């Protein structure tokens, strides 16, 4: 029977460390979140970020725009925030209305404040193995594996999903750990044959219970990132109850990767704060 | 018996097209190559680039520096070339002396003229599936596979080697083609088990005959990028004579990927020329 990976506990530990560190700062670190429209899920996610910031003493600046806002207005605000010496992190809450050019907007966020790690420069730096901002969910997954002392060097890692938030950055992060990395997605033929070769399997697709007990190797480490809502109930990409009988370590659908994403976001804000204030961390 | 992939022929075709196109330009496109030191292999590679430029009518500006040149001097020259409206491509010939910061120098090349596709922004753009400059060898491999009508969607692609010139950019390029991509390297355990799953195998390590006939699946497509010199003789990463009996398509060690790299470089210079002169291509 596999052991559960407790993302909530590690996330609390990280938040506690940040909280203690921030107590010693004269000026509060500040995260600015730009939200466009009134998407219900986005409201929940933004709310969770605000709550976490409040917990640790990071000032939360919520900039909420009407769904019809012009791209130019958002970009002007970003330029203003880039130049604001009291703002350490700028985040564009996704998704945004499809008439706006998401990547073009994100590329206006200066690299040091791009706490989601999504602008071209940060993506390039990660790919080039240079220091930069790393997308929070991907960073959180690596941090969890480190915490649980999961060996990565030479191991077969299979990632299902190739999003810029999770799958793509994980390729670079796992290669840096000297793992052998395979990326699968909706067009992959015989997915199960491939997932069964994984020592570490990361699933980030948003398809309810895509992975069952017949899709994994005995004693694999299984990280479930996906969230999908079916008939008002929330499901992961992994059928945890079934898979945990075969896996050695597995994240629960709730309290696994999710809390780590927020912890890594706070951690990126602090990283920027130190850089901007030339303190050490 | 596998068919040989003729990179020389396709490269000649591309160069012929460029030559015809350049004939219609009033001002010649220009490629500036910065070489530091007098490395023998670099002299050969720079010479090949010069020859190719001359063949198609691209003006070749060779800037050769002493091995003791200061980084600042190189960067100042790059800034000058960035601002020069007659220079369309800037390339830093690698390797450079280890006391100089390679990536920092490359990041000074403006993205549009970064014809090697190595600066952080171009790397990020490729990763984010946005238009930009693509590293020449990687682009050349995809072009060869397209020319030979090799299906990529849903196929298992195995890349051996994770360099920024070949392996890393190929991950993004093959994912864009909807292939399932596995990246192996020196730390990969049981390499042969993995290469045997490949429908398309790309080997870019510089280890003589790393791949033999027992390492591939029947009818695989095999792309050999590596070059190594043992006792004055040049070898590929693939034991071609042996592997071609099992593969369906295979590049020869000479006249396979090599000529494509140069053709893609010329093609990137022309791409920049069009962009700078707002002509269409």
Interface residues (C-beta under 8 A of the other chain):
Chain A: X103 X119 X120 X121 X122 X123 X124 X125 X127 X128 X130 X153 X154 X155 X156 X162 X164 X168 X171 X175 X178 X179 X180 X181 X182 X183 X184 X185 X187 X188 X189 X194
Chain B: X103 X119 X120 X121 X122 X123 X124 X125 X127 X128 X130 X153 X154 X155 X156 X162 X164 X168 X171 X175 X178 X179 X180 X181 X182 X183 X184 X185 X187 X188 X189 X194
